[in-house]
Amino acid sequence: MIQLKQLSRVFRTDEVETTALDKIDLNVEEGEFVAVMGPSGCGKSTLLSILGMLDSPSGGEYRFAGEDISSYSEKRLADVRKRSVGFVFQSFNLVDDLTVAENVELPLQYQGVPKAERSERVREILARFQIDGRSGHLPQQLSGGQQQRVAVARALVIKPRLVLADEPTGNLDSKNGEDVMEMLTALNNAGTTVIMVTHSEHDARYAKRIVRLFDGRIASDKSEAPVRLAG
Amino acid sequence: MIRSYITAGLRALLRHRMHFALNVCGLAIGLAATLLVTAYVQFELSFDRFQPNLASTYRLAQVHNDAGEITGGLTATNRISLTGQQIAKTMPEVKSLFSLFPLSRGAGIQIEVDGAHLRLNNLYAATPNIRDFVKLDVIAGDLDAALASPGKIALSRSEAIRLLGEPAPIGKPIKYRNGAMTVTAVFEDLPNNTHYDFTSLAYVNPNRNPDEFWGNTYVELAQDSDIAALAARIRTQINARSPQPWNVGLLPVKDIHIKTGNNEQTIAICIALSLLLLGIASFNFINMSTAQAAQRAKEVGVRKALGASKSQLVTQFLVESVLVATIAAVMAAVIVQFSLPWFADIVGSKIQVNYLGVMGLDLIAITLVVGVLAGLYPALFVSAFSAKRVLSGDLQRGTTAIAVRKTLLVVQSIFSVCLIIATIVVFQQIRYLSDLPVGYAKTSRLEIRGLNPDVIFDQKNSGVVDELKRIDGVVNAAPFDRSLTEGSGGVLDIIYPHSPDTKNAAGFSATGYGFIETVGLKLVAGRDFSPAYGDWHHKTEQGLETASIIITESMVRSAGIATPEEAVGQVFRLGIDGRTDVFNVTVVGVVADIKMGSVKVKQYPLFFICGYSWSPESTLVLQIADADIGRVRGEATAIVKKHLGVENADIRLVEDNYDAIYRYEHRQAELVLVFSVLAIFLTCIGLFGLAAYSTQRRSKEVAIRKVLGASRMALVNLLAGEYLLLVGFSSVAAFPIAFFFTSEWLSNFNERIGQSPLVYLAAAILILVIAWATVSVLALRAASLRPSLTLRHD
């Protein structure tokens, strides 16, 4: 599903040139659950941005579902992204001025889904994540855990082929963090590809494969039998 | 989608209440100013647009060669003699000609209706083809009949009600000095937006001296006529028959109003000022929106990640700014409702606002344009945030946006400084005009206007003057055939003894005994007119006309006479009816120069002649001591009634008349003042908004400096310094701009103030103080916070 070939990302300012990603080769198949780990500044976030089509590589090739999208314009990237990719962020990134339901509805609006279908799908997914009682609330009125549930619901409402999670448990206590990890696992079990950036070895154990980055290169890439925690 | 933009937009706006309020107030003020000015301009441009044959009708006027341009309005200076009209009629281009001859002047004609004494104002004799030129609705009687023969009169509806108490008093009589007229027609009142001011019309008497019977005259021309060539041909023929060199002008009827007084200039000033205000308000909006943008950055990032295209985001933010503009527009409409009477008064126009008509469309159009224009840059700026950067938390504040904000602030401050300077200069000039030594006394003088000169200047009638002098409190009285405040009046040719072949144009007015003292002139040489000498105009045994004159110092100079003393006793010849050998005048006194009328008008060397008048109307001037004006007025009214048969004589203080000369300038000054106060206020709002952000941004720095021992004042100056620098720079940049525009305005006046650098300095200091005060309110608050709060928070 994802093929990266010799993919580089270099940031330039007047004085410094920083290589965030240095000729990376990486394949991710449909249905995989990949954890990307590494110390701060190793290029994890840059990799995730490029995978999520929020950023374009400086060199190399990025094939998504067979298409080489490394030279796509911002507009075409936005088009692919809104159909196929769901995001879950560490800081939830809900729009403060929209209610829970409106936040979840947002990606459907950008896809041009008709209104009746939109409200049906929003209702459905809020029920699935047991936050339907809160659909009229604004994000500030929710706890961190509830906010992240909304964020996950928003990522999944478009039925994405790929879910990208950036430290999804970083701002949550362990109980809520576990909930979120369970949700991602269930999603992966249902066939969705999940790529997650994390610092947490604990969270990484939910993944079937761990890619470790160091200084913009892949230091190790191991498939592991996922740890099934009791409960 | 739009609906969700609006809800999201509203919630975002309400979350930042202060900035929302500042934005809406600022825009509302800007929009209200624009709306008022739009209403005003539309009203001014609507004048006479409904008259028949508008495209081919012109007003024909003749003025004395040197008297300046032919202007608009319906005044004595834009009429043409019957001779001129007859010449114009022979031109092949002229299809038809319509004339209005003023029959009532100044204080109006005295009439009697059912025993009550009233005055008839704005009565004109009109040629019967009036309806080819003026849209008139006859509501009773027969207008053609009213204008076809003498002894008939047509009244406007409200004049009919005023005089006779009913809207259709057909057949009722109106008595006047020489007879009676029958009301034969009633027409609907003229609308507000026409330059015509007649309220009653009568028949044109054809047996008048064609050189002395002057009227406001309109011609319908054949298509594609060469206007300038036609005017030139008429001028040539008039000048061939008349002794004076005349200038002839044709003015399209649709332009008459706009060319009247200061209309054109006031409109231009209004448009410029309202655009300035709207600009300042829009800049505030742009500045606050971009400064606020960082707070919307996360939302932009999220929306982008979820698939929003850039154009969708731009649309979203444009919807928000149009939303703000719409709320502001509603407020503006309210402001307009409350300020309309005041504004209409200042611009001297009878504006109306009806939102269901064109004004509604204007309001919507202006709102949309402002919303989109002011919203565009912020929308582009915010939607250009990189989703990746925002979401990974390393949002860098763009230096471009800060540069744009500072640039806009500089432009706003330049506007404000220019307006402050303009306000001071305009008020200085008006003050200067009011205090100008005019050469005559403005205080303690009354003028009785609208009297018949034939009676006043007949020596047999000196009883009225004598009796007026006997009123307790009246020091002196003298006849005068002009008003001091309304220009020198007549112009004729004068021949000085040193150059007997040269005709010189001179202004003159007729007066009587004791004139110098009564009017308060300064005698330089010779004496005042006095009954002790043969000063009064009379015919000699040889049939020559003669009279004494008092001349001004400038006439001494233009006559080439060395000193005023030498001038006394000299004999000048006057040009009358093309002859220069029938009228000799003797100089008996020289007075210091006086300025009659507006100083904007060019003035000829002036002389006063004893007892000889051309004017259709005359004045009696009273010099009064410390007396009860009301009582003096009452007694004078009774005396005038007794001697001259004039009811309710028009008696005014010269002082009041003098102020009225500069009413246009007063209006302009008031406009500039109000607009500059608003501009400064709006600039302050903008400054406040920007300072609020930068103070917030630098709160940590302030806390650290405070920990390190900085005083509160030092902190305030630190925060305000950035803005003071910008505003200071703007002041300097504003100086040449302000100088250019104020000099341009001042050049309208013959007598004007010199521009002082102190004014410019004062304006700069004023704006700096205001800016410092505005910013320091915020800075002081930031500097007063306990640093521990700020630092712990981080």
Interface residues (C-beta under 8 A of the other chain):
Chain A: S45 S49 G52 L54 D55 E74 K75 A78 D79 R81 K82 R83 F87 F89 S91 N93 L94 V95 D96 D97 L98 E102 E105 L106 P107 Q109 Y110 Q111 L138 R154 D166
Chain B: M1 S4 T7 A8 R11 A12 R15 K298 E299 G301 V302 R303 K304 A305 L306 G307 A308 S309 K310 Q312 S386 A387 K388 L391 S392 G393
